Amino acid sequence: MTITTKQQQVNEASTLAGLASLLHTIQTEIDGECNIENVVDLCSLPTFGGAGVKNTDEVWSWDECAVLVANCYGKWAVQDRCSCGEATRHCICE
Ligand SMILES: [Zn+2]
């Protein structure tokens, strides 16, 4: 699989969960070889509808109900948005 193919797969992801699983797969494949940022442009991941989040720290993509987050160990996870629309870790509820 080429670098281009991985980026194309990411670009063609059709759901947030699909994107999360794809990134996890890529991460596993390249583990120890290079950083995922060298393979996939993490700053322009596709998003899947809904309003953008205000605080994008560690938030990489979203849909209407959920956000895609990653920690520094490269664990990708889909988490429900808070009712304020932000990732729960960035909740701005009163
Ligand atoms: Zn909130």
PDB file of the backbone (N, CA, C, O) and the ligand in Angstrom, with CONECT records:
HET     ZN  A 101       1
ATOM      1  N   MET A   1       0.856  -1.202   0.000  1.00  0.00           N
ATOM      2  CA  MET A   1       0.000   0.000   0.000  1.00  0.00           C
ATOM      3  C   MET A   1       0.887   1.245   0.000  1.00  0.00           C
ATOM      4  O   MET A   1       1.838   1.335   0.776  1.00  0.00           O
ATOM      5  N   THR A   2       0.585   2.168  -0.840  1.00  0.00           N
ATOM      6  CA  THR A   2       1.425   3.366  -0.929  1.00  0.00           C
ATOM      7  C   THR A   2       0.914   4.454   0.004  1.00  0.00           C
ATOM      8  O   THR A   2      -0.201   4.386   0.522  1.00  0.00           O
ATOM      9  N   ILE A   3       1.731   5.426   0.195  1.00  0.00           N
ATOM     10  CA  ILE A   3       1.337   6.572   1.013  1.00  0.00           C
ATOM     11  C   ILE A   3       0.106   7.242   0.406  1.00  0.00           C
ATOM     12  O   ILE A   3      -0.822   7.620   1.122  1.00  0.00           O
ATOM     13  N   THR A   4       0.108   7.382  -0.892  1.00  0.00           N
ATOM     14  CA  THR A   4      -1.024   8.025  -1.558  1.00  0.00           C
ATOM     15  C   THR A   4      -2.320   7.269  -1.291  1.00  0.00           C
ATOM     16  O   THR A   4      -3.368   7.871  -1.056  1.00  0.00           O
ATOM     17  N   THR A   5      -2.234   5.950  -1.329  1.00  0.00           N
ATOM     18  CA  THR A   5      -3.432   5.152  -1.111  1.00  0.00           C
ATOM     19  C   THR A   5      -4.014   5.377   0.278  1.00  0.00           C
ATOM     20  O   THR A   5      -5.231   5.478   0.433  1.00  0.00           O
ATOM     21  N   LYS A   6      -3.161   5.455   1.278  1.00  0.00           N
ATOM     22  CA  LYS A   6      -3.662   5.687   2.637  1.00  0.00           C
ATOM     23  C   LYS A   6      -4.374   7.034   2.723  1.00  0.00           C
ATOM     24  O   LYS A   6      -5.447   7.144   3.316  1.00  0.00           O
ATOM     25  N   GLN A   7      -3.765   8.058   2.123  1.00  0.00           N
ATOM     26  CA  GLN A   7      -4.410   9.368   2.137  1.00  0.00           C
ATOM     27  C   GLN A   7      -5.740   9.316   1.383  1.00  0.00           C
ATOM     28  O   GLN A   7      -6.721   9.928   1.806  1.00  0.00           O
ATOM     29  N   GLN A   8      -5.769   8.591   0.279  1.00  0.00           N
ATOM     30  CA  GLN A   8      -7.022   8.477  -0.482  1.00  0.00           C
ATOM     31  C   GLN A   8      -8.095   7.769   0.325  1.00  0.00           C
ATOM     32  O   GLN A   8      -9.259   8.171   0.313  1.00  0.00           O
ATOM     33  N   GLN A   9      -7.696   6.699   1.037  1.00  0.00           N
ATOM     34  CA  GLN A   9      -8.662   5.984   1.880  1.00  0.00           C
ATOM     35  C   GLN A   9      -9.254   6.916   2.920  1.00  0.00           C
ATOM     36  O   GLN A   9     -10.458   6.901   3.178  1.00  0.00           O
ATOM     37  N   VAL A  10      -8.391   7.725   3.510  1.00  0.00           N
ATOM     38  CA  VAL A  10      -8.857   8.681   4.514  1.00  0.00           C
ATOM     39  C   VAL A  10      -9.832   9.670   3.876  1.00  0.00           C
ATOM     40  O   VAL A  10     -10.895   9.952   4.429  1.00  0.00           O
ATOM     41  N   ASN A  11      -9.461  10.187   2.717  1.00  0.00           N
ATOM     42  CA  ASN A  11     -10.310  11.166   2.046  1.00  0.00           C
ATOM     43  C   ASN A  11     -11.675  10.586   1.688  1.00  0.00           C
ATOM     44  O   ASN A  11     -12.669  11.309   1.606  1.00  0.00           O
ATOM     45  N   GLU A  12     -11.709   9.268   1.475  1.00  0.00           N
ATOM     46  CA  GLU A  12     -12.943   8.627   1.039  1.00  0.00           C
ATOM     47  C   GLU A  12     -13.761   8.038   2.184  1.00  0.00           C
ATOM     48  O   GLU A  12     -14.806   7.432   1.943  1.00  0.00           O
ATOM     49  N   ALA A  13     -13.310   8.203   3.414  1.00  0.00           N
ATOM     50  CA  ALA A  13     -14.085   7.708   4.559  1.00  0.00           C
ATOM     51  C   ALA A  13     -15.472   8.339   4.523  1.00  0.00           C
ATOM     52  O   ALA A  13     -15.613   9.526   4.227  1.00  0.00           O
ATOM     53  N   SER A  14     -16.496   7.542   4.824  1.00  0.00           N
ATOM     54  CA  SER A  14     -17.860   8.059   4.686  1.00  0.00           C
ATOM     55  C   SER A  14     -18.546   8.285   6.028  1.00  0.00           C
ATOM     56  O   SER A  14     -19.598   8.922   6.086  1.00  0.00           O
ATOM     57  N   THR A  15     -17.965   7.772   7.098  1.00  0.00           N
ATOM     58  CA  THR A  15     -18.526   8.017   8.424  1.00  0.00           C
ATOM     59  C   THR A  15     -17.398   8.320   9.402  1.00  0.00           C
ATOM     60  O   THR A  15     -16.235   7.999   9.161  1.00  0.00           O
ATOM     61  N   LEU A  16     -17.774   8.944  10.508  1.00  0.00           N
ATOM     62  CA  LEU A  16     -16.777   9.272  11.534  1.00  0.00           C
ATOM     63  C   LEU A  16     -16.189   7.989  12.126  1.00  0.00           C
ATOM     64  O   LEU A  16     -14.982   7.899  12.353  1.00  0.00           O
ATOM     65  N   ALA A  17     -17.046   7.005  12.372  1.00  0.00           N
ATOM     66  CA  ALA A  17     -16.563   5.737  12.933  1.00  0.00           C
ATOM     67  C   ALA A  17     -15.634   5.044  11.941  1.00  0.00           C
ATOM     68  O   ALA A  17     -14.631   4.444  12.330  1.00  0.00           O
ATOM     69  N   GLY A  18     -15.977   5.133  10.656  1.00  0.00           N
ATOM     70  CA  GLY A  18     -15.130   4.526   9.634  1.00  0.00           C
ATOM     71  C   GLY A  18     -13.773   5.200   9.584  1.00  0.00           C
ATOM     72  O   GLY A  18     -12.748   4.533   9.437  1.00  0.00           O
ATOM     73  N   LEU A  19     -13.762   6.503   9.704  1.00  0.00           N
ATOM     74  CA  LEU A  19     -12.504   7.248   9.705  1.00  0.00           C
ATOM     75  C   LEU A  19     -11.656   6.864  10.917  1.00  0.00           C
ATOM     76  O   LEU A  19     -10.447   6.667  10.800  1.00  0.00           O
ATOM     77  N   ALA A  20     -12.298   6.761  12.073  1.00  0.00           N
ATOM     78  CA  ALA A  20     -11.575   6.401  13.298  1.00  0.00           C
ATOM     79  C   ALA A  20     -10.939   5.036  13.153  1.00  0.00           C
ATOM     80  O   ALA A  20      -9.777   4.844  13.508  1.00  0.00           O
ATOM     81  N   SER A  21     -11.698   4.087  12.631  1.00  0.00           N
ATOM     82  CA  SER A  21     -11.176   2.745  12.486  1.00  0.00           C
ATOM     83  C   SER A  21     -10.055   2.690  11.456  1.00  0.00           C
ATOM     84  O   SER A  21      -9.079   1.960  11.630  1.00  0.00           O
ATOM     85  N   LEU A  22     -10.198   3.459  10.393  1.00  0.00           N
ATOM     86  CA  LEU A  22      -9.165   3.532   9.359  1.00  0.00           C
ATOM     87  C   LEU A  22      -7.867   4.110   9.918  1.00  0.00           C
ATOM     88  O   LEU A  22      -6.785   3.585   9.655  1.00  0.00           O
ATOM     89  N   LEU A  23      -7.975   5.178  10.677  1.00  0.00           N
ATOM     90  CA  LEU A  23      -6.779   5.793  11.257  1.00  0.00           C
ATOM     91  C   LEU A  23      -6.099   4.828  12.217  1.00  0.00           C
ATOM     92  O   LEU A  23      -4.872   4.756  12.283  1.00  0.00           O
ATOM     93  N   HIS A  24      -6.921   4.086  12.961  1.00  0.00           N
ATOM     94  CA  HIS A  24      -6.358   3.107  13.886  1.00  0.00           C
ATOM     95  C   HIS A  24      -5.596   2.027  13.115  1.00  0.00           C
ATOM     96  O   HIS A  24      -4.508   1.611  13.514  1.00  0.00           O
ATOM     97  N   THR A  25      -6.182   1.588  12.018  1.00  0.00           N
ATOM     98  CA  THR A  25      -5.537   0.564  11.180  1.00  0.00           C
ATOM     99  C   THR A  25      -4.216   1.080  10.616  1.00  0.00           C
ATOM    100  O   THR A  25      -3.200   0.385  10.658  1.00  0.00           O
ATOM    101  N   ILE A  26      -4.239   2.296  10.091  1.00  0.00           N
ATOM    102  CA  ILE A  26      -3.017   2.884   9.528  1.00  0.00           C
ATOM    103  C   ILE A  26      -1.953   3.015  10.610  1.00  0.00           C
ATOM    104  O   ILE A  26      -0.782   2.699  10.397  1.00  0.00           O
ATOM    105  N   GLN A  27      -2.385   3.484  11.764  1.00  0.00           N
ATOM    106  CA  GLN A  27      -1.463   3.649  12.888  1.00  0.00           C
ATOM    107  C   GLN A  27      -0.788   2.333  13.232  1.00  0.00           C
ATOM    108  O   GLN A  27       0.415   2.286  13.487  1.00  0.00           O
ATOM    109  N   THR A  28      -1.573   1.270  13.237  1.00  0.00           N
ATOM    110  CA  THR A  28      -1.039  -0.054  13.564  1.00  0.00           C
ATOM    111  C   THR A  28      -0.048  -0.507  12.496  1.00  0.00           C
ATOM    112  O   THR A  28       1.010  -1.054  12.808  1.00  0.00           O
ATOM    113  N   GLU A  29      -0.403  -0.271  11.232  1.00  0.00           N
ATOM    114  CA  GLU A  29       0.453  -0.702  10.123  1.00  0.00           C
ATOM    115  C   GLU A  29       1.813  -0.008  10.125  1.00  0.00           C
ATOM    116  O   GLU A  29       2.830  -0.633   9.823  1.00  0.00           O
ATOM    117  N   ILE A  30       1.835   1.261  10.458  1.00  0.00           N
ATOM    118  CA  ILE A  30       3.084   2.017  10.379  1.00  0.00           C
ATOM    119  C   ILE A  30       3.803   2.075  11.711  1.00  0.00           C
ATOM    120  O   ILE A  30       4.847   2.716  11.829  1.00  0.00           O
ATOM    121  N   ASP A  31       3.249   1.407  12.719  1.00  0.00           N
ATOM    122  CA  ASP A  31       3.794   1.496  14.066  1.00  0.00           C
ATOM    123  C   ASP A  31       5.294   1.230  14.049  1.00  0.00           C
ATOM    124  O   ASP A  31       5.740   0.212  13.520  1.00  0.00           O
ATOM    125  N   GLY A  32       6.060   2.127  14.615  1.00  0.00           N
ATOM    126  CA  GLY A  32       7.495   1.932  14.698  1.00  0.00           C
ATOM    127  C   GLY A  32       8.253   2.398  13.468  1.00  0.00           C
ATOM    128  O   GLY A  32       9.469   2.580  13.521  1.00  0.00           O
ATOM    129  N   GLU A  33       7.553   2.592  12.370  1.00  0.00           N
ATOM    130  CA  GLU A  33       8.231   2.993  11.132  1.00  0.00           C
ATOM    131  C   GLU A  33       8.260   4.508  10.978  1.00  0.00           C
ATOM    132  O   GLU A  33       9.309   5.092  10.708  1.00  0.00           O
ATOM    133  N   CYS A  34       7.126   5.128  11.146  1.00  0.00           N
ATOM    134  CA  CYS A  34       7.074   6.580  11.016  1.00  0.00           C
ATOM    135  C   CYS A  34       5.838   7.090  11.729  1.00  0.00           C
ATOM    136  O   CYS A  34       5.002   6.316  12.195  1.00  0.00           O
ATOM    137  N   ASN A  35       5.741   8.387  11.803  1.00  0.00           N
ATOM    138  CA  ASN A  35       4.612   9.029  12.435  1.00  0.00           C
ATOM    139  C   ASN A  35       3.450   9.079  11.462  1.00  0.00           C
ATOM    140  O   ASN A  35       3.648   9.312  10.270  1.00  0.00           O
ATOM    141  N   ILE A  36       2.237   8.861  11.958  1.00  0.00           N
ATOM    142  CA  ILE A  36       1.064   8.875  11.075  1.00  0.00           C
ATOM    143  C   ILE A  36       0.935  10.218  10.349  1.00  0.00           C
ATOM    144  O   ILE A  36       0.373  10.290   9.256  1.00  0.00           O
ATOM    145  N   GLU A  37       1.459  11.273  10.966  1.00  0.00           N
ATOM    146  CA  GLU A  37       1.388  12.584  10.315  1.00  0.00           C
ATOM    147  C   GLU A  37       2.214  12.643   9.038  1.00  0.00           C
ATOM    148  O   GLU A  37       1.997  13.511   8.193  1.00  0.00           O
ATOM    149  N   ASN A  38       3.166  11.718   8.898  1.00  0.00           N
ATOM    150  CA  ASN A  38       3.948  11.667   7.659  1.00  0.00           C
ATOM    151  C   ASN A  38       3.197  10.959   6.541  1.00  0.00           C
ATOM    152  O   ASN A  38       3.581  11.043   5.375  1.00  0.00           O
ATOM    153  N   VAL A  39       2.126  10.262   6.901  1.00  0.00           N
ATOM    154  CA  VAL A  39       1.397   9.442   5.943  1.00  0.00           C
ATOM    155  C   VAL A  39       0.054  10.084   5.581  1.00  0.00           C
ATOM    156  O   VAL A  39      -0.393  10.024   4.436  1.00  0.00           O
ATOM    157  N   VAL A  40      -0.566  10.691   6.574  1.00  0.00           N
ATOM    158  CA  VAL A  40      -1.898  11.265   6.390  1.00  0.00           C
ATOM    159  C   VAL A  40      -1.872  12.718   6.860  1.00  0.00           C
ATOM    160  O   VAL A  40      -1.305  13.029   7.908  1.00  0.00           O
ATOM    161  N   ASP A  41      -2.478  13.590   6.091  1.00  0.00           N
ATOM    162  CA  ASP A  41      -2.566  14.995   6.485  1.00  0.00           C
ATOM    163  C   ASP A  41      -3.657  15.155   7.534  1.00  0.00           C
ATOM    164  O   ASP A  41      -4.833  15.312   7.208  1.00  0.00           O
ATOM    165  N   LEU A  42      -3.248  15.113   8.796  1.00  0.00           N
ATOM    166  CA  LEU A  42      -4.220  15.128   9.885  1.00  0.00           C
ATOM    167  C   LEU A  42      -4.923  16.475  10.024  1.00  0.00           C
ATOM    168  O   LEU A  42      -5.974  16.570  10.657  1.00  0.00           O
ATOM    169  N   CYS A  43      -4.348  17.498   9.440  1.00  0.00           N
ATOM    170  CA  CYS A  43      -4.952  18.825   9.570  1.00  0.00           C
ATOM    171  C   CYS A  43      -6.078  19.050   8.569  1.00  0.00           C
ATOM    172  O   CYS A  43      -6.788  20.052   8.657  1.00  0.00           O
ATOM    173  N   SER A  44      -6.249  18.149   7.633  1.00  0.00           N
ATOM    174  CA  SER A  44      -7.361  18.323   6.691  1.00  0.00           C
ATOM    175  C   SER A  44      -8.141  17.018   6.544  1.00  0.00           C
ATOM    176  O   SER A  44      -8.472  16.602   5.434  1.00  0.00           O
ATOM    177  N   LEU A  45      -8.426  16.386   7.667  1.00  0.00           N
ATOM    178  CA  LEU A  45      -9.273  15.195   7.652  1.00  0.00           C
ATOM    179  C   LEU A  45     -10.683  15.588   7.237  1.00  0.00           C
ATOM    180  O   LEU A  45     -11.120  16.709   7.499  1.00  0.00           O
ATOM    181  N   PRO A  46     -11.403  14.665   6.588  1.00  0.00           N
ATOM    182  CA  PRO A  46     -12.783  14.974   6.254  1.00  0.00           C
ATOM    183  C   PRO A  46     -13.631  15.091   7.529  1.00  0.00           C
ATOM    184  O   PRO A  46     -13.327  14.464   8.544  1.00  0.00           O
ATOM    185  N   THR A  47     -14.684  15.889   7.465  1.00  0.00           N
ATOM    186  CA  THR A  47     -15.666  15.937   8.551  1.00  0.00           C
ATOM    187  C   THR A  47     -17.015  15.538   7.972  1.00  0.00           C
ATOM    188  O   THR A  47     -17.185  15.487   6.754  1.00  0.00           O
ATOM    189  N   PHE A  48     -17.982  15.252   8.860  1.00  0.00           N
ATOM    190  CA  PHE A  48     -19.194  14.563   8.410  1.00  0.00           C
ATOM    191  C   PHE A  48     -20.475  15.276   8.834  1.00  0.00           C
ATOM    192  O   PHE A  48     -21.453  14.638   9.224  1.00  0.00           O
ATOM    193  N   GLY A  49     -20.457  16.570   8.753  1.00  0.00           N
ATOM    194  CA  GLY A  49     -21.679  17.316   9.036  1.00  0.00           C
ATOM    195  C   GLY A  49     -21.720  17.837  10.453  1.00  0.00           C
ATOM    196  O   GLY A  49     -20.871  17.503  11.279  1.00  0.00           O
ATOM    197  N   GLY A  50     -22.713  18.656  10.724  1.00  0.00           N
ATOM    198  CA  GLY A  50     -22.811  19.282  12.036  1.00  0.00           C
ATOM    199  C   GLY A  50     -21.917  20.497  12.099  1.00  0.00           C
ATOM    200  O   GLY A  50     -21.056  20.698  11.243  1.00  0.00           O
ATOM    201  N   ALA A  51     -22.126  21.297  13.110  1.00  0.00           N
ATOM    202  CA  ALA A  51     -21.336  22.505  13.274  1.00  0.00           C
ATOM    203  C   ALA A  51     -19.914  22.144  13.653  1.00  0.00           C
ATOM    204  O   ALA A  51     -19.686  21.132  14.317  1.00  0.00           O
ATOM    205  N   GLY A  52     -18.957  22.958  13.240  1.00  0.00           N
ATOM    206  CA  GLY A  52     -17.577  22.748  13.671  1.00  0.00           C
ATOM    207  C   GLY A  52     -17.458  22.958  15.169  1.00  0.00           C
ATOM    208  O   GLY A  52     -18.255  23.677  15.773  1.00  0.00           O
ATOM    209  N   VAL A  53     -16.472  22.334  15.754  1.00  0.00           N
ATOM    210  CA  VAL A  53     -16.241  22.556  17.178  1.00  0.00           C
ATOM    211  C   VAL A  53     -15.391  23.808  17.345  1.00  0.00           C
ATOM    212  O   VAL A  53     -14.574  24.136  16.485  1.00  0.00           O
ATOM    213  N   LYS A  54     -15.593  24.504  18.463  1.00  0.00           N
ATOM    214  CA  LYS A  54     -14.826  25.734  18.703  1.00  0.00           C
ATOM    215  C   LYS A  54     -13.412  25.388  19.157  1.00  0.00           C
ATOM    216  O   LYS A  54     -12.439  26.003  18.720  1.00  0.00           O
ATOM    217  N   ASN A  55     -13.315  24.411  20.025  1.00  0.00           N
ATOM    218  CA  ASN A  55     -12.011  24.035  20.563  1.00  0.00           C
ATOM    219  C   ASN A  55     -11.559  22.746  19.880  1.00  0.00           C
ATOM    220  O   ASN A  55     -12.096  21.672  20.147  1.00  0.00           O
ATOM    221  N   THR A  56     -10.571  22.862  18.999  1.00  0.00           N
ATOM    222  CA  THR A  56     -10.140  21.698  18.224  1.00  0.00           C
ATOM    223  C   THR A  56      -8.891  21.046  18.810  1.00  0.00           C
ATOM    224  O   THR A  56      -8.267  20.213  18.152  1.00  0.00           O
ATOM    225  N   ASP A  57      -8.517  21.410  20.033  1.00  0.00           N
ATOM    226  CA  ASP A  57      -7.365  20.782  20.653  1.00  0.00           C
ATOM    227  C   ASP A  57      -7.625  19.281  20.826  1.00  0.00           C
ATOM    228  O   ASP A  57      -8.529  18.890  21.565  1.00  0.00           O
ATOM    229  N   GLU A  58      -6.846  18.455  20.158  1.00  0.00           N
ATOM    230  CA  GLU A  58      -6.990  16.997  20.180  1.00  0.00           C
ATOM    231  C   GLU A  58      -8.305  16.520  19.558  1.00  0.00           C
ATOM    232  O   GLU A  58      -8.679  15.358  19.715  1.00  0.00           O
ATOM    233  N   VAL A  59      -9.003  17.410  18.857  1.00  0.00           N
ATOM    234  CA  VAL A  59     -10.211  17.018  18.125  1.00  0.00           C
ATOM    235  C   VAL A  59      -9.882  17.095  16.635  1.00  0.00           C
ATOM    236  O   VAL A  59      -9.499  18.152  16.133  1.00  0.00           O
ATOM    237  N   TRP A  60     -10.031  15.988  15.942  1.00  0.00           N
ATOM    238  CA  TRP A  60      -9.521  15.895  14.573  1.00  0.00           C
ATOM    239  C   TRP A  60     -10.609  15.839  13.522  1.00  0.00           C
ATOM    240  O   TRP A  60     -10.357  16.145  12.356  1.00  0.00           O
ATOM    241  N   SER A  61     -11.814  15.453  13.911  1.00  0.00           N
ATOM    242  CA  SER A  61     -12.920  15.414  12.970  1.00  0.00           C
ATOM    243  C   SER A  61     -14.211  15.345  13.783  1.00  0.00           C
ATOM    244  O   SER A  61     -14.174  15.226  15.007  1.00  0.00           O
ATOM    245  N   TRP A  62     -15.359  15.422  13.093  1.00  0.00           N
ATOM    246  CA  TRP A  62     -16.632  15.377  13.825  1.00  0.00           C
ATOM    247  C   TRP A  62     -17.764  15.059  12.864  1.00  0.00           C
ATOM    248  O   TRP A  62     -17.629  15.149  11.644  1.00  0.00           O
ATOM    249  N   ASP A  63     -18.909  14.674  13.477  1.00  0.00           N
ATOM    250  CA  ASP A  63     -20.184  14.676  12.763  1.00  0.00           C
ATOM    251  C   ASP A  63     -21.182  15.392  13.659  1.00  0.00           C
ATOM    252  O   ASP A  63     -20.785  16.078  14.601  1.00  0.00           O
ATOM    253  N   GLU A  64     -22.481  15.240  13.378  1.00  0.00           N
ATOM    254  CA  GLU A  64     -23.456  16.013  14.140  1.00  0.00           C
ATOM    255  C   GLU A  64     -23.421  15.693  15.625  1.00  0.00           C
ATOM    256  O   GLU A  64     -23.640  16.574  16.456  1.00  0.00           O
ATOM    257  N   CYS A  65     -23.147  14.439  15.964  1.00  0.00           N
ATOM    258  CA  CYS A  65     -23.305  13.990  17.354  1.00  0.00           C
ATOM    259  C   CYS A  65     -22.004  13.667  18.073  1.00  0.00           C
ATOM    260  O   CYS A  65     -21.982  13.539  19.297  1.00  0.00           O
ATOM    261  N   ALA A  66     -20.938  13.538  17.329  1.00  0.00           N
ATOM    262  CA  ALA A  66     -19.728  12.998  17.955  1.00  0.00           C
ATOM    263  C   ALA A  66     -18.479  13.693  17.420  1.00  0.00           C
ATOM    264  O   ALA A  66     -18.515  14.376  16.396  1.00  0.00           O
ATOM    265  N   VAL A  67     -17.391  13.504  18.130  1.00  0.00           N
ATOM    266  CA  VAL A  67     -16.102  14.039  17.703  1.00  0.00           C
ATOM    267  C   VAL A  67     -15.085  12.905  17.683  1.00  0.00           C
ATOM    268  O   VAL A  67     -15.212  11.921  18.411  1.00  0.00           O
ATOM    269  N   LEU A  68     -14.082  13.063  16.837  1.00  0.00           N
ATOM    270  CA  LEU A  68     -12.969  12.122  16.792  1.00  0.00           C
ATOM    271  C   LEU A  68     -11.814  12.741  17.557  1.00  0.00           C
ATOM    272  O   LEU A  68     -11.337  13.821  17.207  1.00  0.00           O
ATOM    273  N   VAL A  69     -11.370  12.069  18.588  1.00  0.00           N
ATOM    274  CA  VAL A  69     -10.273  12.588  19.395  1.00  0.00           C
ATOM    275  C   VAL A  69      -9.103  11.613  19.355  1.00  0.00           C
ATOM    276  O   VAL A  69      -9.277  10.427  19.076  1.00  0.00           O
ATOM    277  N   ALA A  70      -7.931  12.120  19.634  1.00  0.00           N
ATOM    278  CA  ALA A  70      -6.752  11.264  19.713  1.00  0.00           C
ATOM    279  C   ALA A  70      -5.866  11.789  20.823  1.00  0.00           C
ATOM    280  O   ALA A  70      -5.692  12.997  20.983  1.00  0.00           O
ATOM    281  N   ASN A  71      -5.314  10.868  21.581  1.00  0.00           N
ATOM    282  CA  ASN A  71      -4.374  11.311  22.597  1.00  0.00           C
ATOM    283  C   ASN A  71      -2.958  11.194  22.050  1.00  0.00           C
ATOM    284  O   ASN A  71      -2.755  10.792  20.904  1.00  0.00           O
ATOM    285  N   CYS A  72      -1.996  11.542  22.866  1.00  0.00           N
ATOM    286  CA  CYS A  72      -0.617  11.593  22.382  1.00  0.00           C
ATOM    287  C   CYS A  72      -0.062  10.207  22.096  1.00  0.00           C
ATOM    288  O   CYS A  72       1.012  10.091  21.505  1.00  0.00           O
ATOM    289  N   TYR A  73      -0.758   9.160  22.496  1.00  0.00           N
ATOM    290  CA  TYR A  73      -0.295   7.806  22.199  1.00  0.00           C
ATOM    291  C   TYR A  73      -0.915   7.274  20.916  1.00  0.00           C
ATOM    292  O   TYR A  73      -0.737   6.107  20.569  1.00  0.00           O
ATOM    293  N   GLY A  74      -1.642   8.132  20.215  1.00  0.00           N
ATOM    294  CA  GLY A  74      -2.195   7.712  18.941  1.00  0.00           C
ATOM    295  C   GLY A  74      -3.424   6.839  19.065  1.00  0.00           C
ATOM    296  O   GLY A  74      -3.751   6.104  18.134  1.00  0.00           O
ATOM    297  N   LYS A  75      -4.109   6.900  20.188  1.00  0.00           N
ATOM    298  CA  LYS A  75      -5.362   6.170  20.333  1.00  0.00           C
ATOM    299  C   LYS A  75      -6.493   7.019  19.788  1.00  0.00           C
ATOM    300  O   LYS A  75      -6.786   8.092  20.314  1.00  0.00           O
ATOM    301  N   TRP A  76      -7.124   6.535  18.737  1.00  0.00           N
ATOM    302  CA  TRP A  76      -8.218   7.270  18.129  1.00  0.00           C
ATOM    303  C   TRP A  76      -9.526   6.812  18.752  1.00  0.00           C
ATOM    304  O   TRP A  76      -9.740   5.615  18.945  1.00  0.00           O
ATOM    305  N   ALA A  77     -10.395   7.753  19.065  1.00  0.00           N
ATOM    306  CA  ALA A  77     -11.655   7.379  19.692  1.00  0.00           C
ATOM    307  C   ALA A  77     -12.758   8.334  19.256  1.00  0.00           C
ATOM    308  O   ALA A  77     -12.530   9.531  19.084  1.00  0.00           O
ATOM    309  N   VAL A  78     -13.953   7.785  19.080  1.00  0.00           N
ATOM    310  CA  VAL A  78     -15.125   8.597  18.793  1.00  0.00           C
ATOM    311  C   VAL A  78     -15.869   8.793  20.101  1.00  0.00           C
ATOM    312  O   VAL A  78     -16.194   7.829  20.794  1.00  0.00           O
ATOM    313  N   GLN A  79     -16.134  10.044  20.430  1.00  0.00           N
ATOM    314  CA  GLN A  79     -16.837  10.363  21.672  1.00  0.00           C
ATOM    315  C   GLN A  79     -18.042  11.226  21.361  1.00  0.00           C
ATOM    316  O   GLN A  79     -17.993  12.081  20.476  1.00  0.00           O
ATOM    317  N   ASP A  80     -19.141  10.998  22.100  1.00  0.00           N
ATOM    318  CA  ASP A  80     -20.318  11.843  21.928  1.00  0.00           C
ATOM    319  C   ASP A  80     -19.969  13.289  22.239  1.00  0.00           C
ATOM    320  O   ASP A  80     -19.170  13.572  23.131  1.00  0.00           O
ATOM    321  N   ARG A  81     -20.580  14.198  21.488  1.00  0.00           N
ATOM    322  CA  ARG A  81     -20.422  15.610  21.835  1.00  0.00           C
ATOM    323  C   ARG A  81     -21.251  15.920  23.072  1.00  0.00           C
ATOM    324  O   ARG A  81     -22.273  15.283  23.326  1.00  0.00           O
ATOM    325  N   CYS A  82     -20.805  16.892  23.824  1.00  0.00           N
ATOM    326  CA  CYS A  82     -21.628  17.423  24.898  1.00  0.00           C
ATOM    327  C   CYS A  82     -22.808  18.183  24.292  1.00  0.00           C
ATOM    328  O   CYS A  82     -22.788  18.508  23.105  1.00  0.00           O
ATOM    329  N   SER A  83     -23.815  18.462  25.081  1.00  0.00           N
ATOM    330  CA  SER A  83     -24.969  19.210  24.572  1.00  0.00           C
ATOM    331  C   SER A  83     -24.590  20.617  24.118  1.00  0.00           C
ATOM    332  O   SER A  83     -25.332  21.243  23.361  1.00  0.00           O
ATOM    333  N   CYS A  84     -23.449  21.115  24.571  1.00  0.00           N
ATOM    334  CA  CYS A  84     -22.982  22.426  24.113  1.00  0.00           C
ATOM    335  C   CYS A  84     -22.354  22.331  22.722  1.00  0.00           C
ATOM    336  O   CYS A  84     -22.042  23.350  22.106  1.00  0.00           O
ATOM    337  N   GLY A  85     -22.172  21.122  22.237  1.00  0.00           N
ATOM    338  CA  GLY A  85     -21.621  20.950  20.896  1.00  0.00           C
ATOM    339  C   GLY A  85     -20.129  20.699  20.879  1.00  0.00           C
ATOM    340  O   GLY A  85     -19.578  20.292  19.857  1.00  0.00           O
ATOM    341  N   GLU A  86     -19.477  20.936  21.989  1.00  0.00           N
ATOM    342  CA  GLU A  86     -18.032  20.715  22.069  1.00  0.00           C
ATOM    343  C   GLU A  86     -17.738  19.274  22.483  1.00  0.00           C
ATOM    344  O   GLU A  86     -18.621  18.560  22.958  1.00  0.00           O
ATOM    345  N   ALA A  87     -16.487  18.861  22.296  1.00  0.00           N
ATOM    346  CA  ALA A  87     -16.045  17.602  22.906  1.00  0.00           C
ATOM    347  C   ALA A  87     -16.241  17.736  24.407  1.00  0.00           C
ATOM    348  O   ALA A  87     -16.102  18.825  24.963  1.00  0.00           O
ATOM    349  N   THR A  88     -16.565  16.626  25.062  1.00  0.00           N
ATOM    350  CA  THR A  88     -16.831  16.724  26.505  1.00  0.00           C
ATOM    351  C   THR A  88     -15.625  17.287  27.252  1.00  0.00           C
ATOM    352  O   THR A  88     -15.775  17.973  28.263  1.00  0.00           O
ATOM    353  N   ARG A  89     -14.413  16.987  26.739  1.00  0.00           N
ATOM    354  CA  ARG A  89     -13.221  17.502  27.419  1.00  0.00           C
ATOM    355  C   ARG A  89     -13.096  19.017  27.293  1.00  0.00           C
ATOM    356  O   ARG A  89     -12.361  19.653  28.049  1.00  0.00           O
ATOM    357  N   HIS A  90     -13.824  19.593  26.327  1.00  0.00           N
ATOM    358  CA  HIS A  90     -13.781  21.038  26.157  1.00  0.00           C
ATOM    359  C   HIS A  90     -15.132  21.675  26.448  1.00  0.00           C
ATOM    360  O   HIS A  90     -15.462  22.739  25.923  1.00  0.00           O
ATOM    361  N   CYS A  91     -15.899  21.012  27.285  1.00  0.00           N
ATOM    362  CA  CYS A  91     -17.263  21.483  27.565  1.00  0.00           C
ATOM    363  C   CYS A  91     -17.270  22.958  27.979  1.00  0.00           C
ATOM    364  O   CYS A  91     -16.458  23.409  28.787  1.00  0.00           O
ATOM    365  N   ILE A  92     -18.235  23.698  27.382  1.00  0.00           N
ATOM    366  CA  ILE A  92     -18.376  25.116  27.749  1.00  0.00           C
ATOM    367  C   ILE A  92     -19.739  25.371  28.355  1.00  0.00           C
ATOM    368  O   ILE A  92     -20.202  26.511  28.400  1.00  0.00           O
ATOM    369  N   CYS A  93     -20.398  24.290  28.832  1.00  0.00           N
ATOM    370  CA  CYS A  93     -21.697  24.456  29.483  1.00  0.00           C
ATOM    371  C   CYS A  93     -21.528  25.313  30.739  1.00  0.00           C
ATOM    372  O   CYS A  93     -20.495  25.289  31.408  1.00  0.00           O
ATOM    373  N   GLU A  94     -22.574  26.062  31.023  1.00  0.00           N
ATOM    374  CA  GLU A  94     -22.546  26.870  32.238  1.00  0.00           C
ATOM    375  C   GLU A  94     -22.540  25.950  33.455  1.00  0.00           C
ATOM    376  O   GLU A  94     -22.517  26.427  34.590  1.00  0.00           O
TER     377      GLU A  94
HETATM  378 ZN    ZN A 101     -20.974  21.082  27.468  1.00  0.00          ZN2+
END
